[in-house]
């Protein structure tokens, strides 16, 4: 499986040398050995998206300002 559900993950597998009967062997060509790790990703990682701050609810003391904040893929 990919180590991440979004960008930047990797996959690993075990690669061993075997004879035609499935027993461990030592005479495989190291130059042709398949890769044991590769990068993978399932798309961009989620991130926060936000708008500009709104107007203050009071002209002085104790007001609040709000803005829209959402998690997006």
C-alpha positions in Angstrom: 0.0 0.0 0.0 1.0 3.6 -0.4 2.4 5.1 2.8 0.3 8.3 2.2 -3.3 8.9 1.1 -2.2 12.0 -0.7 1.0 13.4 -2.3 4.5 12.3 -1.1 4.0 8.6 -0.3 5.9 5.5 -1.3 5.4 1.8 -1.8 7.8 -1.0 -0.7 8.0 -4.6 -1.6 10.5 -7.5 -1.0 12.5 -8.7 -3.9 14.4 -12.0 -3.5 16.4 -14.3 -5.7 14.8 -17.8 -6.2 15.4 -20.8 -8.4 12.7 -22.4 -10.6 11.4 -24.4 -7.6 11.0 -21.3 -5.4 14.0 -21.9 -3.2 16.4 -19.1 -2.2 19.3 -18.8 -4.7 22.3 -16.6 -5.0 23.0 -16.5 -8.7 20.6 -13.7 -9.8 22.0 -10.8 -11.7 22.1 -7.8 -9.4 21.9 -5.4 -12.4 18.5 -6.7 -13.4 17.0 -6.7 -9.8 13.6 -5.0 -9.8 13.2 -1.9 -7.6 12.0 -2.5 -4.0 10.6 1.0 -3.5 8.7 3.6 -5.6 6.9 6.8 -5.1 3.1 6.9 -5.1 0.4 9.5 -4.5 -3.3 9.6 -4.6 -3.6 13.2 -5.5 -3.0 16.5 -3.6 -3.2 16.7 0.1 -6.1 18.5 1.7 -5.4 22.1 2.8 -7.2 25.0 4.5 -8.8 27.6 2.2 -10.0 30.8 3.7 -11.6 34.1 2.7 -11.0 37.7 3.8 -11.9 39.0 7.2 -15.4 40.5 7.4 -16.3 43.8 9.0 -16.2 44.2 12.7 -19.5 43.8 14.5 -19.0 46.8 16.7 -17.3 50.2 16.1 -15.4 50.0 19.4 -14.6 47.4 22.2 -15.6 43.8 22.1 -16.5 43.3 18.4 -15.7 40.3 16.3 -14.7 39.7 12.7 -15.3 36.4 10.9 -14.2 34.7 7.7 -15.0 31.5 5.8 -12.6 28.7 6.4 -13.0 25.3 4.7 -10.9 22.2 4.2 -10.4 21.5 0.5 -8.7 18.7 -1.5 
